[in-house]
Amino acid sequence: MRTYDFTPLWRSSIGFDRLFDLLDETQHRSEDNYPPYNIERLGEDRYQISVALAGFGQDEVSVTAEQNVLTVEGRKSDKGQNEYLYQGISARPFKRQFNLADYVQVKSAMFDNGLLRIELVREIPEAMKPRRIAIGSGAPAGHITQKAA
């Protein structure tokens, strides 16, 4: 795999530290595909992550959102020692992290039929939304109105 040197971008960019860190982390991460998951776009600002967790119970999985990272962790409790002739359903502990964009928040998480579904919503604060500035003529200053979404 080819690695990229972001040094020229560091010299001429300000405030993109998080983006460069994500790109750098992606280059050096060995990808573990367990557990399998889907990421869906449900609408313009709505997303859903579905994680397949066959064999795990609701109490054996935790979902944590902090800063711009969503973490899903699972650890199987040792309730009984079974003697397997063949074990195809994995029960190993896992930790899966998803990087979230600014203003993306976890709306809900549901565990149903072996699937963990996490709904995400991007909610941009009113102060960050575009505003239309009316251009006036004459003495009074321009009037600011909120742009309809």
C-alpha positions as CSV (number, residue, x, y, z in Angstrom):
1,M,0.0,0.0,0.0
2,R,1.2,3.5,-0.8
3,T,1.8,6.0,2.0
4,Y,1.4,9.7,1.5
5,D,3.4,12.5,3.1
6,F,1.0,15.3,4.3
7,T,3.9,17.6,5.3
8,P,3.2,20.2,2.5
9,L,-0.4,20.4,3.5
10,W,0.6,20.9,7.2
11,R,2.7,23.9,6.1
12,S,-0.1,25.7,4.3
13,S,-3.3,24.6,6.2
14,I,-4.7,25.7,9.5
15,G,-7.4,24.0,11.4
16,F,-7.4,20.7,9.5
17,D,-5.5,18.8,12.1
18,R,-8.4,16.3,12.7
19,L,-8.7,15.5,9.0
20,F,-5.0,14.9,8.6
21,D,-5.0,12.7,11.8
22,L,-7.9,10.6,10.3
23,L,-6.1,10.2,7.0
24,D,-2.8,9.2,8.7
25,E,-4.7,6.7,11.0
26,T,-6.4,5.1,8.1
27,Q,-3.1,4.5,6.4
28,H,-1.5,2.7,9.4
29,R,-4.5,0.7,10.6
30,S,-4.7,-3.0,9.9
31,E,-8.3,-3.6,9.1
32,D,-10.1,-6.2,11.1
33,N,-13.5,-7.0,9.6
34,Y,-15.1,-8.3,12.8
35,P,-17.9,-7.7,13.5
36,P,-19.4,-7.0,10.0
37,Y,-21.4,-3.8,9.7
38,N,-23.4,-1.6,7.3
39,I,-23.5,2.2,7.1
40,E,-26.7,3.5,5.5
41,R,-27.9,7.0,4.5
42,L,-31.5,7.3,5.5
43,G,-32.0,10.9,4.5
44,E,-30.1,14.1,3.9
45,D,-28.9,14.4,7.5
46,R,-29.8,10.9,8.9
47,Y,-27.6,7.8,9.0
48,Q,-27.8,4.3,10.4
49,I,-25.1,1.9,11.4
50,S,-26.1,-1.8,11.6
51,V,-23.6,-4.2,13.3
52,A,-24.2,-8.0,13.1
53,L,-23.7,-9.4,16.5
54,A,-24.8,-13.0,16.3
55,G,-24.5,-14.8,19.7
56,F,-24.1,-11.6,21.7
57,G,-26.8,-10.4,24.2
58,Q,-27.9,-6.8,24.8
59,D,-26.1,-6.8,28.1
60,E,-22.8,-7.9,26.5
61,V,-22.5,-4.9,24.1
62,S,-21.8,-1.2,25.0
63,V,-22.2,1.8,22.8
64,T,-20.3,5.0,23.7
65,A,-20.2,8.4,22.0
66,E,-17.6,10.9,23.0
67,Q,-16.2,13.8,21.1
68,N,-16.4,12.8,17.4
69,V,-15.9,9.0,17.9
70,L,-18.6,6.4,18.3
71,T,-17.3,3.2,20.0
72,V,-19.1,-0.2,19.9
73,E,-17.6,-2.8,22.3
74,G,-18.6,-6.4,23.0
75,R,-17.4,-9.0,25.4
76,K,-19.0,-12.4,25.8
77,S,-19.7,-13.4,29.4
78,D,-18.5,-16.9,30.3
79,K,-21.8,-18.4,31.4
80,G,-21.0,-22.0,30.6
81,Q,-18.2,-23.9,29.1
82,N,-19.6,-25.7,26.1
83,E,-17.7,-28.4,24.3
84,Y,-17.9,-27.5,20.6
85,L,-17.2,-29.9,17.8
86,Y,-17.2,-26.9,15.5
87,Q,-17.6,-23.3,16.4
88,G,-18.5,-21.0,13.5
89,I,-20.2,-18.3,15.4
90,S,-17.4,-16.1,16.8
91,A,-17.7,-14.9,20.4
92,R,-14.4,-13.0,20.6
93,P,-14.3,-9.6,22.2
94,F,-14.3,-6.7,19.8
95,K,-14.0,-2.9,19.7
96,R,-15.2,-1.1,16.6
97,Q,-14.8,2.7,16.3
98,F,-16.5,5.1,13.9
99,N,-15.3,8.6,13.3
100,L,-18.2,11.1,13.2
101,A,-18.3,14.4,11.5
102,D,-19.0,17.6,13.4
103,Y,-22.5,18.0,14.6
104,V,-23.4,14.3,14.1
105,Q,-25.1,12.9,17.2
106,V,-26.4,9.5,18.2
107,K,-30.2,9.5,18.2
108,S,-30.8,6.0,19.4
109,A,-29.5,2.4,19.6
110,M,-31.6,-0.8,19.4
111,F,-30.6,-4.4,19.6
112,D,-33.0,-6.7,17.7
113,N,-32.5,-10.2,16.3
114,G,-28.7,-10.1,16.5
115,L,-28.4,-6.7,14.9
116,L,-27.4,-3.6,16.7
117,R,-28.9,-0.5,14.9
118,I,-27.5,2.9,15.7
119,E,-29.3,5.9,14.3
120,L,-27.3,9.1,13.8
121,V,-28.5,12.6,13.0
122,R,-26.5,15.7,11.8
123,E,-28.0,18.7,13.7
124,I,-26.3,21.9,12.7
125,P,-26.8,24.7,15.3
126,E,-28.8,27.7,14.2
127,A,-25.8,30.0,14.6
128,M,-23.9,27.8,12.0
129,K,-26.6,27.8,9.3
130,P,-26.3,30.1,6.4
131,R,-28.0,33.5,6.7
132,R,-29.3,35.7,4.0
133,I,-28.3,39.3,4.4
134,A,-30.7,41.8,2.8
135,I,-29.0,44.6,1.0
136,G,-30.6,47.9,1.8
137,S,-30.4,51.3,0.1
138,G,-30.3,54.5,1.9
139,A,-29.7,55.2,5.6
140,P,-30.8,52.1,7.5
141,A,-28.4,49.1,7.9
142,G,-29.2,45.8,6.1
143,H,-31.6,43.4,7.8
144,I,-30.5,39.9,8.5
145,T,-33.0,37.0,7.9
146,Q,-32.6,33.3,8.4
147,K,-32.5,31.2,5.2
148,A,-35.3,28.7,5.0
149,A,-34.0,25.1,5.0
